[in-house]
Amino acid sequence: MSQYLDAEFEHRFDGGAHIQASFKMRSDRFSIGVLFGPSGAGKSTVLRCIAGLNRPQQGHIQFAGEPWFDAKQGIHLSPQKRDIGYCFQQGALFPHLNVANNIGYAIGYPKKDSKATLSEMLERFELTGLEKRFPHELSGGQQQRTALARALARRPRLMLLDEPLAALDSNLRIALRGRLREWLRQFDIPVLLVTHDRTDAIALADKIMVLTPEGIEQSGTIDEVFSKPRNAAVAQMVGTETILRGTVIQSQQGITTVRIGATEIQAGTAENFAKGQSVYACIQGENVTLLHHPVPTPSSRNQFAVKVTAVIPEGPLLRIRLDGGFELTALITKAAAEGLTIQAGQSLTAMIKATAIHLVAT
């Protein structure tokens, strides 16, 4: 028996727009697969096709070897027969039902044998004492916990989450993000989650799938996708701070030298690039080290003079924009910035390991 959710399909809209998706994820254990991409890429449509709410025109969807959709065979199981849990972006709680009855709707409450399940869900999702409150009397976090409890109360085979944290303010988002994975793990079922938020994806994903209107551009672990994007489009979507176009000067023994403007940089590469080839150099901000002065360093580290053009606070971090003959961005802690007394106009040295520079063909 297959142990995967196997999806490969195309959904077309009136007017010519279409969404393509092709991916696999484990169906026999807890894991979180994240569909990640910008608004309009079709993430929610993919989720609705998996749920059976939308019917694709081509392809197939199988879960643990069971066909849920097959265009050639004319198979399209209803959402009820797929036995999935679905949590919408806005929660979609019944406004006329209180917390207990919203959760209980999924399990037949107030039947006698459902009371124990209801009590368990209230306790798991920290809703005990809120049973009689209606949705409009709940905070955003309480509403989302109620929606999760309702979706999971039936113990579905697969859980689908559509931007589960998007409607929350920043403080609630941080608090719930920290608990969401823990809650989901307790049910030991696979989860497919949609988000456009980079932090949510990093915090929650076991496997991430980067979606564009043309299909899934890249999939893998967070480290594989964020550290080694397949192309410049993926690098941009996952938030790579610096993407520079350059020309290969030479490539040998795992080191490729690239000219960017008047500057030469070295990148560690598993493959050789052709001399004269046009490439993009992708550099994550946290991999840029700033120093007052140049220091003796192995050839595997790049050093060049830069000038600070802007200092932008971002919570516990500072985004430092630099000019080194090309635009470069560093992300550093406020403590590190205080030690360097960084300010606009200041001259510094930027250092980047060759292995921290990822090259992709243009």
Secondary structure, DSSP 4 states (H G I P E B T S, - for coil): ---EEEEEEEEE-TTS-EEEEEEEEESSS-EEEEEE--TTSSHHHHHHHHHTSS--SEEEEEETTEEEEETTTTEE--HHHHTEEEE-TT----TTS-HHHHHHTTTTTTSGGGHHHHHHHHHHTT-TT-TT--GGGS-HHHHHHHHHHHHHTT--SEEEEESTTTTS-HHHHHHHHHHHHHHHHTTT-EEEEEE--HHHHHHH-SEEEEEETTEEEEEE-HHHHHHS-SSHHHHHHTT-SEEEEEEEEEEETTEEEEEETTEEEEEE-SS---TT-EEEEEE-GGG-EEESS-----TTEEEEEEEEEEEEEETTEEEEEEESSSEEEEEEEHHHHHHHT--TT-EEEEEEEGGGEEEEE-
